Amino acid sequence: MRKGIIYNLGRVLVQRVPGFRSLVILLWRAIGSHKFRGAYQNACAAGDVKLHIGAGTTRLDGWLNTDILPNGELFLDATRHFPVQNNSVHYIFCEHFVEHVPRRAVIKFFKESFRVLHPKGVLRISTPDIEAHVREYLNRSERMHLLLKRNRQHGYFYSRYPVDILNKTFYEDNHVCLYDAEALEEMLHSVGFKDIIRFEVGESRHAALSGIERHDVGPITDKFMLVLEAKKPLA
């Protein structure tokens, strides 16, 4: 109970007090980076390095659960150089991360992911699918109305009119840049990734990447998600 109260208070302070977020990140960087180095070395010794980027409070067993804020287990700023050796990581997973940072930072993240992944290593991305939101809005589909109702139940400001399924996606939750499959595939190809495949939420060709989505999953929201896997080629 006490941990939950402290966490919620921290969220409010980070969002509303100028400079508090930067101070928290600075302090957490010193502590969490040391923890990350130790966890990474242990994973390398075990021959099973899996990076979970922007984990927040989500904990995936057997993964290095990282975040720039102390709600993660380990510190890693995925928009900068990773303190990780080339070709040393088997899997990288980010869920609802790329839409929260500028596009240039996403390109940096893709480049670093490509560098540290083993040949045949895989990056899995889950993010809101802007194309699905626009399509369902234009069609005034039943799925659109279900999403709007769901957003109202979760207390979102943008949840009254059909257009609000777009307003919520663009303007709520500190979103910075939204994507469709075409944009992400081109960006991934540009840094060297190959064999880029789209999957449903929870589905994968790899056991380690199956069923690992945790953020806002369900029969309504899953249809508005974009999930891609990209492989680093052998050469």
C-alpha positions in Angstrom: 0.0 0.0 0.0 2.7 2.5 1.0 4.7 1.7 -2.2 1.7 2.4 -4.3 1.0 5.8 -2.5 4.7 6.8 -3.0 4.6 5.8 -6.7 1.4 7.8 -7.4 2.7 10.8 -5.5 5.9 10.6 -7.6 3.9 10.6 -10.8 2.0 13.7 -9.8 5.2 15.5 -8.9 7.0 14.5 -12.1 4.0 15.8 -14.2 3.3 19.0 -12.3 6.5 20.3 -10.6 9.0 22.0 -13.0 12.4 20.4 -12.9 11.3 17.5 -10.6 11.4 15.0 -13.5 14.9 16.0 -14.5 16.1 15.7 -10.9 14.5 12.3 -10.5 16.2 11.1 -13.7 19.6 12.4 -12.6 19.4 10.6 -9.3 18.0 7.4 -10.8 20.7 7.4 -13.5 23.4 7.1 -10.9 21.7 4.2 -9.0 19.9 2.5 -11.9 22.9 2.5 -14.3 25.0 0.6 -11.7 22.2 -1.9 -11.3 21.9 -2.2 -15.1 25.6 -3.0 -15.6 25.4 -5.8 -13.0 22.2 -7.3 -14.4 23.5 -7.1 -18.0 26.8 -8.8 -17.1 24.9 -11.6 -15.4 22.6 -12.0 -18.4 25.6 -12.1 -20.7 27.2 -14.8 -18.5 24.0 -16.8 -18.8 23.9 -16.3 -22.6 20.4 -14.8 -22.5 20.2 -11.1 -22.8 16.7 -9.6 -23.4 16.1 -5.9 -23.1 12.7 -4.5 -22.1 12.7 -0.8 -23.0 10.4 1.7 -21.3 9.2 -1.0 -18.9 7.6 1.3 -16.3 6.1 -0.8 -13.6 5.8 -3.9 -15.9 8.1 -6.8 -15.0 8.8 -9.5 -17.6 10.5 -12.5 -16.1 14.0 -13.1 -17.5 14.2 -9.6 -19.1 16.2 -6.6 -18.2 13.3 -4.2 -17.4 14.6 -0.7 -18.0 13.3 2.8 -17.8 14.6 6.4 -17.4 12.4 6.7 -14.3 12.7 4.6 -11.1 9.4 2.8 -11.7 11.7 0.5 -13.8 14.0 -2.0 -12.2 17.1 -0.7 -14.1 18.1 2.5 -15.8 18.5 2.8 -19.5 18.0 5.9 -21.7 17.0 4.2 -25.0 17.3 7.5 -26.9 21.1 7.6 -26.3 24.0 5.2 -26.7 23.4 1.9 -24.9 26.1 0.8 -22.4 25.9 -2.6 -24.1 28.4 -4.5 -26.3 27.9 -5.0 -30.0 26.0 -8.2 -31.0 25.3 -9.2 -27.4 21.5 -9.0 -27.1 19.1 -11.7 -28.3 15.7 -9.8 -28.1 14.6 -6.2 -27.5 11.0 -5.3 -26.7 9.4 -1.9 -26.4 5.7 -1.4 -25.7 4.1 2.0 -26.0 7.5 3.7 -26.1 8.2 5.0 -29.6 5.1 7.3 -29.6 6.5 9.1 -26.5 9.7 10.4 -27.9 10.6 12.6 -30.9 11.2 10.8 -34.3 14.9 11.5 -34.3 15.1 9.7 -30.9 13.3 6.7 -32.3 15.8 6.5 -35.2 18.6 6.6 -32.6 16.8 3.8 -30.7 16.6 1.7 -33.8 20.2 2.2 -34.6 21.4 1.3 -31.1 19.0 -1.8 -31.2 20.5 -2.9 -34.5 24.1 -2.4 -33.1 23.6 -4.4 -29.9 21.5 -7.3 -31.3 23.0 -10.6 -32.3 22.8 -11.5 -36.0 19.3 -12.9 -36.3 18.3 -11.1 -33.1 14.8 -9.5 -33.0 13.3 -6.2 -32.1 9.6 -6.2 -31.2 7.6 -3.0 -31.2 4.1 -2.4 -29.9 2.5 1.1 -30.4 -0.9 2.6 -31.2 -1.8 2.2 -34.8 -2.9 5.5 -36.2 -4.2 4.0 -39.4 -6.6 1.7 -37.4 -7.9 4.7 -35.4 -8.5 6.8 -38.5 -10.1 3.9 -40.4 -12.5 3.1 -37.6 -13.3 6.8 -37.1 -14.1 7.3 -40.8 -16.3 4.1 -40.9 -18.1 5.1 -37.6 -17.8 1.4 -36.8 -19.0 -0.4 -33.7 -15.4 -0.9 -32.7 -15.0 2.9 -32.7 -17.9 3.3 -30.3 -16.6 0.5 -28.0 -13.2 2.3 -27.9 -14.9 5.6 -27.1 -16.9 4.0 -24.3 -13.7 2.3 -22.9 -11.9 5.7 -22.9 -14.8 7.3 -21.0 -14.6 4.5 -18.4 -10.9 5.3 -18.0 -11.5 8.9 -17.4 -9.9 10.4 -20.5 -10.8 14.0 -21.3 -11.2 13.2 -25.0 -13.9 10.6 -24.9 -17.2 12.2 -25.9 -17.4 12.5 -29.7 -16.3 10.1 -32.4 -13.4 12.3 -33.3 -12.1 11.9 -29.8 -10.6 8.5 -30.5 -8.2 10.5 -32.6 -7.8 13.3 -30.1 -7.1 10.9 -27.3 -4.4 9.1 -29.4 -2.7 12.3 -30.5 -3.0 14.5 -27.4 -3.4 12.3 -24.2 -0.7 10.3 -22.4 2.1 12.6 -23.5 2.2 11.2 -27.0 4.7 13.0 -29.3 4.6 11.2 -32.7 2.3 8.5 -34.0 3.0 5.8 -36.6 1.5 3.5 -39.2 3.1 0.3 -40.4 4.5 1.9 -43.5 6.4 4.6 -41.6 7.9 2.2 -39.0 8.9 -0.4 -41.7 10.7 2.2 -43.7 12.5 3.5 -40.6 13.6 0.0 -39.6 14.8 -0.8 -43.1 16.8 2.4 -43.2 19.0 1.3 -40.3 19.5 -2.3 -41.6 16.7 -4.4 -40.2 15.2 -7.1 -42.5 12.4 -9.6 -42.4 9.9 -7.2 -40.8 6.6 -8.9 -40.0 3.4 -7.6 -38.4 1.7 -9.6 -35.7 -1.4 -9.5 -33.6 -0.9 -8.6 -29.9 0.6 -11.5 -28.1 1.5 -13.5 -31.2 5.1 -14.1 -32.4 7.3 -16.7 -34.2 9.5 -16.7 -31.1 8.5 -18.1 -27.7 10.4 -15.4 -25.9 8.3 -12.7 -27.6 4.9 -14.4 -27.4 2.3 -13.1 -25.0 4.5 -10.3 -23.5 2.3 -7.3 -24.1 0.9 -6.0 -20.9 0.0 -2.3 -21.5 -3.7 -1.7 -22.1 -4.4 -5.0 -23.7 -7.9 -6.4 -24.3 -10.4 -7.4 -27.0 -11.1 -3.7 -27.8 -7.8 -2.0 -27.6 -5.8 -4.9 -29.2 -7.3 -4.1 -32.6 -5.9 -0.5 -32.4 -2.3 -1.7 -31.8 0.5 -2.0 -34.3 3.0 -4.8 -33.5 6.1 -5.4 -35.6 9.1 -7.6 -35.3 12.3 -6.8 -37.2 15.3 -9.1 -37.5 19.0 -8.2 -37.7 20.4 -10.1 -40.7 23.4 -12.4 -40.5 25.6 -10.2 -42.8 
